[in-house]
Amino acid sequence: MSHAPITEATLAAFSDAWNRHDVDGLMQFMSDDCVFMTAGGPDVCGARHVGPEAVRKAFAGAWAALPDAHWSNGVHFVQGDFGVSQWTFTGTAADGSRVETDGVDIFTFKNGKISVKNAFRKARPNLPASK
């Protein structure tokens, strides 16, 4: 079975779904055996979420922690079965402090879907709450 290849436009559309806080839209890009490794967490990989239900829950958790989460300045690269998205992440934490930091997602593709999303973010202290 032939699958359409992932392109820079695919990654831009994936990023747009993040900014819409559209977990159903995001999951349409993910493979049935998907893996999401978060930027932070207790493990050397951050935290590893395996399978559609775990990945869906982890994706939704980003908006629960930072309800105004937004990824801007996206630049996307694809080479064969691998890709990278660069972005600036912003959001407001529960205490009112603000997150603003650059990061990347490193992707592995399989059969026209994202099979691995591995997130990396600069470790920058939160900015003071806006007055």
Z-matrix of the N, CA and C atoms (Angstrom, degrees):
N
C 1 1.446
C 2 1.525 1 108.84
N 3 1.309 2 117.03 1 130.79
C 4 1.457 3 122.66 2 -179.56
C 5 1.523 4 109.83 3 -90.87
N 6 1.315 5 115.82 4 137.21
C 7 1.459 6 121.92 5 179.68
C 8 1.518 7 108.82 6 -120.69
N 9 1.323 8 116.56 7 143.78
C 10 1.461 9 120.34 8 176.66
C 11 1.526 10 108.63 9 -64.35
N 12 1.322 11 116.74 10 136.79
C 13 1.471 12 118.77 11 -179.16
C 14 1.528 13 111.07 12 -71.56
N 15 1.315 14 114.94 13 152.71
C 16 1.464 15 121.50 14 172.70
C 17 1.529 16 107.13 15 -73.03
N 18 1.321 17 115.90 16 136.72
C 19 1.466 18 122.00 17 178.60
C 20 1.519 19 109.45 18 -126.50
N 21 1.337 20 115.65 19 175.35
C 22 1.461 21 120.23 20 174.73
C 23 1.532 22 110.37 21 -59.19
N 24 1.328 23 116.52 22 -36.16
C 25 1.469 24 120.45 23 177.80
C 26 1.527 25 111.18 24 -64.15
N 27 1.332 26 117.54 25 -35.72
C 28 1.468 27 121.27 26 176.86
C 29 1.520 28 109.75 27 -61.84
N 30 1.344 29 116.45 28 -46.03
C 31 1.462 30 119.91 29 -179.36
C 32 1.523 31 111.31 30 -66.94
N 33 1.330 32 117.68 31 -34.06
C 34 1.468 33 120.79 32 176.07
C 35 1.534 34 109.60 33 -65.03
N 36 1.324 35 117.58 34 -40.88
C 37 1.466 36 121.17 35 178.07
C 38 1.529 37 110.93 36 -66.24
N 39 1.329 38 117.34 37 -37.39
C 40 1.466 39 122.16 38 176.13
C 41 1.530 40 109.15 39 -62.08
N 42 1.320 41 117.00 40 -44.28
C 43 1.462 42 122.00 41 177.59
C 44 1.527 43 111.07 42 -62.09
N 45 1.320 44 116.94 43 -41.36
C 46 1.467 45 120.80 44 177.82
C 47 1.529 46 110.83 45 -59.79
N 48 1.328 47 117.24 46 -39.54
C 49 1.472 48 120.68 47 178.30
C 50 1.528 49 110.72 48 -64.14
N 51 1.335 50 117.41 49 -37.20
C 52 1.470 51 119.89 50 174.74
C 53 1.524 52 110.32 51 -59.48
N 54 1.320 53 116.65 52 -45.37
C 55 1.464 54 120.24 53 -177.17
C 56 1.526 55 112.81 54 -70.96
N 57 1.313 56 118.09 55 -21.96
C 58 1.468 57 121.94 56 173.94
C 59 1.531 58 111.18 57 -83.95
N 60 1.339 59 116.05 58 -8.01
C 61 1.469 60 122.08 59 -174.81
C 62 1.527 61 109.70 60 58.38
N 63 1.318 62 115.53 61 45.24
C 64 1.462 63 124.58 62 -173.10
C 65 1.530 64 109.97 63 -107.00
N 66 1.331 65 116.45 64 86.23
C 67 1.455 66 119.58 65 -176.45
C 68 1.527 67 111.79 66 -65.58
N 69 1.337 68 118.38 67 -35.09
C 70 1.468 69 119.81 68 177.18
C 71 1.523 70 110.31 69 -64.13
N 72 1.333 71 116.39 70 -42.48
C 73 1.460 72 120.79 71 176.91
C 74 1.517 73 111.72 72 -61.39
N 75 1.328 74 117.31 73 -42.46
C 76 1.466 75 120.80 74 178.57
C 77 1.522 76 111.56 75 -61.55
N 78 1.312 77 116.28 76 -43.90
C 79 1.457 78 120.07 77 -175.23
C 80 1.525 79 112.16 78 -67.11
N 81 1.336 80 118.00 79 -21.94
C 82 1.461 81 120.06 80 175.85
C 83 1.526 82 111.64 81 -65.73
N 84 1.329 83 117.44 82 -22.79
C 85 1.464 84 121.64 83 178.93
C 86 1.532 85 112.17 84 -85.22
N 87 1.337 86 117.41 85 -16.09
C 88 1.460 87 121.60 86 -170.71
C 89 1.527 88 111.78 87 -92.66
N 90 1.328 89 116.11 88 146.06
C 91 1.466 90 121.69 89 177.49
C 92 1.524 91 110.35 90 -75.79
N 93 1.327 92 116.19 91 166.07
C 94 1.464 93 121.47 92 179.79
C 95 1.529 94 112.39 93 -67.06
N 96 1.326 95 117.23 94 -20.29
C 97 1.467 96 121.19 95 179.65
C 98 1.530 97 110.55 96 -113.33
N 99 1.327 98 116.49 97 35.64
C 100 1.467 99 121.85 98 -172.53
C 101 1.525 100 112.89 99 -65.57
N 102 1.339 101 112.59 100 154.66
C 103 1.459 102 122.42 101 176.92
C 104 1.521 103 107.78 102 -134.78
N 105 1.329 104 116.92 103 135.88
C 106 1.463 105 123.39 104 175.27
C 107 1.514 106 108.01 105 -124.87
N 108 1.336 107 115.32 106 122.48
C 109 1.463 108 121.33 107 175.26
C 110 1.521 109 107.72 108 -110.80
N 111 1.335 110 115.60 109 119.12
C 112 1.458 111 122.06 110 -173.55
C 113 1.523 112 111.75 111 -77.65
N 114 1.331 113 115.05 112 163.27
C 115 1.463 114 120.80 113 179.57
C 116 1.525 115 111.44 114 -69.60
N 117 1.305 116 118.00 115 -29.13
C 118 1.463 117 121.43 116 -179.57
C 119 1.511 118 110.27 117 -131.16
N 120 1.295 119 115.40 118 161.85
C 121 1.455 120 120.20 119 178.02
C 122 1.507 121 111.01 120 150.72
N 123 1.319 122 117.40 121 -179.07
C 124 1.462 123 121.88 122 -172.03
C 125 1.527 124 115.04 123 -79.18
N 126 1.321 125 117.00 124 -13.54
C 127 1.462 126 120.43 125 -174.28
C 128 1.522 127 111.03 126 -101.41
N 129 1.305 128 117.09 127 166.08
C 130 1.458 129 121.89 128 178.34
C 131 1.537 130 110.51 129 -58.96
N 132 1.342 131 117.04 130 -27.62
C 133 1.475 132 122.05 131 178.94
C 134 1.524 133 111.85 132 -92.89
N 135 1.311 134 118.92 133 7.82
C 136 1.462 135 122.89 134 -172.08
C 137 1.516 136 107.39 135 93.59
N 138 1.304 137 117.17 136 -103.96
C 139 1.463 138 123.80 137 168.79
C 140 1.528 139 106.01 138 -140.01
N 141 1.314 140 116.71 139 137.94
C 142 1.465 141 122.27 140 -175.70
C 143 1.525 142 109.08 141 -106.63
N 144 1.327 143 116.26 142 123.53
C 145 1.460 144 122.96 143 178.92
C 146 1.527 145 107.45 144 -116.55
N 147 1.318 146 116.72 145 124.04
C 148 1.461 147 121.96 146 -173.04
C 149 1.524 148 110.01 147 -119.02
N 150 1.322 149 115.91 148 129.99
C 151 1.457 150 122.31 149 177.23
C 152 1.516 151 111.77 150 93.20
N 153 1.333 152 115.89 151 154.91
C 154 1.463 153 120.85 152 -173.80
C 155 1.527 154 115.11 153 -56.31
N 156 1.315 155 119.04 154 -42.07
C 157 1.470 156 119.85 155 -177.63
C 158 1.520 157 111.40 156 -68.30
N 159 1.323 158 117.69 157 -42.35
C 160 1.468 159 120.74 158 179.00
C 161 1.523 160 110.85 159 -67.35
N 162 1.328 161 116.68 160 -40.56
C 163 1.466 162 120.57 161 179.37
C 164 1.525 163 110.11 162 -66.32
N 165 1.317 164 117.45 163 -44.06
C 166 1.469 165 121.78 164 177.87
C 167 1.531 166 110.30 165 -56.22
N 168 1.323 167 116.43 166 -47.27
C 169 1.467 168 121.54 167 -179.19
C 170 1.528 169 110.88 168 -62.83
N 171 1.327 170 117.23 169 -42.24
C 172 1.468 171 121.00 170 179.49
C 173 1.525 172 111.38 171 -66.78
N 174 1.338 173 117.11 172 -41.55
C 175 1.468 174 120.18 173 177.42
C 176 1.528 175 109.78 174 -59.27
N 177 1.328 176 117.61 175 -48.24
C 178 1.463 177 121.48 176 -179.31
C 179 1.530 178 110.99 177 -63.11
N 180 1.328 179 116.72 178 -30.23
C 181 1.463 180 120.95 179 178.94
C 182 1.520 181 113.35 180 -62.11
N 183 1.331 182 116.99 181 -28.15
C 184 1.476 183 120.05 182 178.71
C 185 1.523 184 110.07 183 -62.22
N 186 1.319 185 117.02 184 -39.47
C 187 1.468 186 120.63 185 -178.78
C 188 1.516 187 111.25 186 -79.58
N 189 1.326 188 117.75 187 -27.51
C 190 1.464 189 120.21 188 176.67
C 191 1.537 190 109.89 189 -66.76
N 192 1.339 191 115.91 190 -39.28
C 193 1.467 192 120.53 191 -179.44
C 194 1.524 193 111.98 192 -75.24
N 195 1.323 194 116.97 193 -36.30
C 196 1.470 195 122.86 194 -178.04
C 197 1.522 196 107.84 195 -136.72
N 198 1.340 197 117.70 196 86.06
C 199 1.466 198 121.17 197 -172.31
C 200 1.530 199 114.80 198 -58.08
N 201 1.329 200 117.68 199 -22.72
C 202 1.470 201 119.98 200 178.92
C 203 1.530 202 111.54 201 -104.96
N 204 1.335 203 116.87 202 24.17
C 205 1.467 204 122.00 203 -179.33
C 206 1.522 205 110.82 204 -51.59
N 207 1.338 206 115.04 205 136.66
C 208 1.464 207 120.24 206 -178.32
C 209 1.534 208 109.18 207 -150.19
N 210 1.332 209 115.27 208 139.42
C 211 1.456 210 122.54 209 177.89
C 212 1.529 211 107.36 210 -114.80
N 213 1.326 212 117.13 211 119.73
C 214 1.469 213 120.99 212 -177.99
C 215 1.519 214 110.24 213 -124.42
N 216 1.331 215 114.94 214 176.39
C 217 1.470 216 122.07 215 177.77
C 218 1.519 217 112.43 216 58.16
N 219 1.335 218 117.33 217 34.47
C 220 1.455 219 121.19 218 -176.30
C 221 1.523 220 113.25 219 -65.96
N 222 1.314 221 114.68 220 132.89
C 223 1.465 222 123.66 221 171.82
C 224 1.526 223 105.82 222 -131.02
N 225 1.327 224 117.12 223 130.38
C 226 1.458 225 121.29 224 -171.34
C 227 1.532 226 110.26 225 -125.42
N 228 1.332 227 114.86 226 141.45
C 229 1.462 228 122.62 227 179.88
C 230 1.521 229 108.32 228 -132.76
N 231 1.326 230 116.76 229 140.59
C 232 1.461 231 121.69 230 176.38
C 233 1.517 232 108.36 231 -134.21
N 234 1.323 233 115.75 232 134.13
C 235 1.454 234 122.24 233 174.28
C 236 1.522 235 107.09 234 -139.40
N 237 1.313 236 116.09 235 102.50
C 238 1.467 237 119.82 236 179.42
C 239 1.519 238 111.13 237 62.40
N 240 1.329 239 115.95 238 -123.53
C 241 1.465 240 121.91 239 -177.58
C 242 1.527 241 113.33 240 -92.40
N 243 1.336 242 116.45 241 17.72
C 244 1.461 243 120.47 242 -179.28
C 245 1.516 244 110.05 243 -133.09
N 246 1.318 245 116.04 244 152.40
C 247 1.453 246 120.47 245 178.19
C 248 1.510 247 110.99 246 -154.52
N 249 1.325 248 114.87 247 164.24
C 250 1.462 249 122.47 248 178.71
C 251 1.525 250 107.84 249 -138.99
N 252 1.317 251 115.75 250 137.75
C 253 1.456 252 122.07 251 169.00
C 254 1.522 253 107.92 252 -119.99
N 255 1.327 254 116.15 253 127.07
C 256 1.462 255 122.09 254 173.52
C 257 1.516 256 107.00 255 -100.48
N 258 1.358 257 117.34 256 146.22
C 259 1.449 258 120.65 257 -177.46
C 260 1.521 259 110.75 258 -161.32
N 261 1.323 260 115.08 259 167.33
C 262 1.456 261 122.65 260 169.10
C 263 1.521 262 106.32 261 -113.40
N 264 1.321 263 116.03 262 125.62
C 265 1.455 264 122.39 263 -178.94
C 266 1.519 265 109.64 264 -100.75
N 267 1.339 266 116.12 265 133.07
C 268 1.459 267 121.41 266 175.38
C 269 1.523 268 109.16 267 -133.31
N 270 1.322 269 115.38 268 153.07
C 271 1.453 270 121.09 269 176.43
C 272 1.515 271 109.78 270 178.91
N 273 1.313 272 115.37 271 169.01
C 274 1.456 273 122.13 272 -179.62
C 275 1.521 274 109.54 273 -116.08
N 276 1.332 275 116.29 274 125.08
C 277 1.458 276 122.11 275 179.38
C 278 1.531 277 110.26 276 -77.82
N 279 1.320 278 116.53 277 168.07
C 280 1.466 279 121.84 278 -177.88
C 281 1.528 280 112.20 279 -59.20
N 282 1.323 281 117.50 280 -30.65
C 283 1.469 282 120.43 281 -179.71
C 284 1.527 283 112.73 282 -83.08
N 285 1.328 284 116.71 283 2.99
C 286 1.455 285 121.38 284 179.14
C 287 1.521 286 114.22 285 90.87
N 288 1.329 287 117.15 286 -10.99
C 289 1.463 288 119.14 287 177.47
C 290 1.521 289 109.31 288 -68.38
N 291 1.334 290 115.18 289 156.04
C 292 1.456 291 120.17 290 -175.09
C 293 1.516 292 111.09 291 -111.76
N 294 1.320 293 115.32 292 140.00
C 295 1.464 294 122.92 293 174.84
C 296 1.522 295 106.96 294 -101.32
N 297 1.318 296 116.00 295 132.27
C 298 1.466 297 121.82 296 171.84
C 299 1.517 298 106.43 297 -149.53
N 300 1.324 299 116.09 298 110.30
C 301 1.458 300 120.15 299 -174.67
C 302 1.522 301 110.73 300 -156.40
N 303 1.302 302 116.17 301 150.37
C 304 1.461 303 121.80 302 177.13
C 305 1.517 304 110.52 303 -85.67
N 306 1.318 305 115.40 304 155.15
C 307 1.447 306 119.61 305 178.54
C 308 1.514 307 111.37 306 -163.66
N 309 1.312 308 114.59 307 178.16
C 310 1.458 309 122.46 308 176.56
C 311 1.517 310 109.66 309 -141.11
N 312 1.306 311 114.86 310 152.20
C 313 1.457 312 122.37 311 165.80
C 314 1.510 313 106.12 312 -111.64
N 315 1.319 314 116.17 313 134.27
C 316 1.462 315 121.96 314 173.17
C 317 1.526 316 106.12 315 -108.99
N 318 1.319 317 115.85 316 125.23
C 319 1.458 318 122.08 317 -173.91
C 320 1.528 319 111.43 318 -113.17
N 321 1.326 320 114.61 319 148.59
C 322 1.453 321 123.40 320 165.36
C 323 1.527 322 106.29 321 -118.98
N 324 1.327 323 116.18 322 134.04
C 325 1.461 324 122.03 323 -177.86
C 326 1.524 325 110.39 324 -110.34
N 327 1.333 326 114.87 325 149.47
C 328 1.462 327 120.91 326 176.79
C 329 1.521 328 107.77 327 -148.91
N 330 1.316 329 116.70 328 125.10
C 331 1.470 330 122.20 329 176.62
C 332 1.528 331 112.37 330 53.92
N 333 1.335 332 116.48 331 41.68
C 334 1.455 333 120.89 332 175.87
C 335 1.513 334 115.44 333 76.42
N 336 1.325 335 117.21 334 14.03
C 337 1.470 336 122.42 335 179.89
C 338 1.533 337 109.20 336 -130.50
N 339 1.316 338 115.48 337 163.24
C 340 1.464 339 121.03 338 174.23
C 341 1.523 340 107.22 339 -82.83
N 342 1.321 341 116.18 340 120.26
C 343 1.466 342 119.17 341 178.16
C 344 1.526 343 111.23 342 -98.91
N 345 1.347 344 116.95 343 -30.23
C 346 1.465 345 120.61 344 177.66
C 347 1.522 346 108.96 345 -135.63
N 348 1.333 347 115.63 346 130.64
C 349 1.459 348 123.17 347 171.27
C 350 1.515 349 105.91 348 -120.54
N 351 1.327 350 115.83 349 113.92
C 352 1.457 351 122.40 350 -177.42
C 353 1.525 352 107.20 351 -116.01
N 354 1.331 353 117.53 352 110.73
C 355 1.465 354 123.04 353 -172.90
C 356 1.525 355 111.51 354 -96.38
N 357 1.328 356 115.29 355 139.30
C 358 1.464 357 122.87 356 176.06
C 359 1.519 358 108.01 357 -133.79
N 360 1.342 359 116.70 358 134.46
C 361 1.453 360 121.46 359 -179.06
C 362 1.517 361 109.45 360 -137.02
N 363 1.336 362 116.59 361 142.42
C 364 1.452 363 120.86 362 175.13
C 365 1.520 364 109.31 363 -59.60
N 366 1.325 365 116.36 364 140.14
C 367 1.463 366 121.78 365 178.57
C 368 1.525 367 108.40 366 -89.33
N 369 1.313 368 115.80 367 91.75
C 370 1.458 369 122.74 368 -178.01
C 371 1.531 370 108.27 369 -118.08
N 372 1.308 371 118.23 370 135.75
C 373 1.477 372 119.03 371 176.79
C 374 1.522 373 110.10 372 -60.90
N 375 1.338 374 115.28 373 147.83
C 376 1.462 375 119.90 374 176.50
C 377 1.528 376 109.30 375 -62.58
N 378 1.313 377 115.52 376 149.13
C 379 1.446 378 122.85 377 177.94
C 380 1.530 379 108.99 378 -85.19
N 381 1.330 380 117.96 379 153.46
C 382 1.469 381 119.66 380 -179.87
C 383 1.528 382 111.42 381 -58.59
N 384 1.307 383 115.61 382 155.10
C 385 1.457 384 121.50 383 177.19
C 386 1.510 385 110.14 384 -60.01
N 387 1.317 386 116.18 385 144.22
C 388 1.466 387 121.38 386 175.90
C 389 1.526 388 108.74 387 -70.30
N 390 1.308 389 115.40 388 145.61
C 391 1.474 390 118.79 389 -179.68
C 392 1.481 391 110.97 390 -101.55
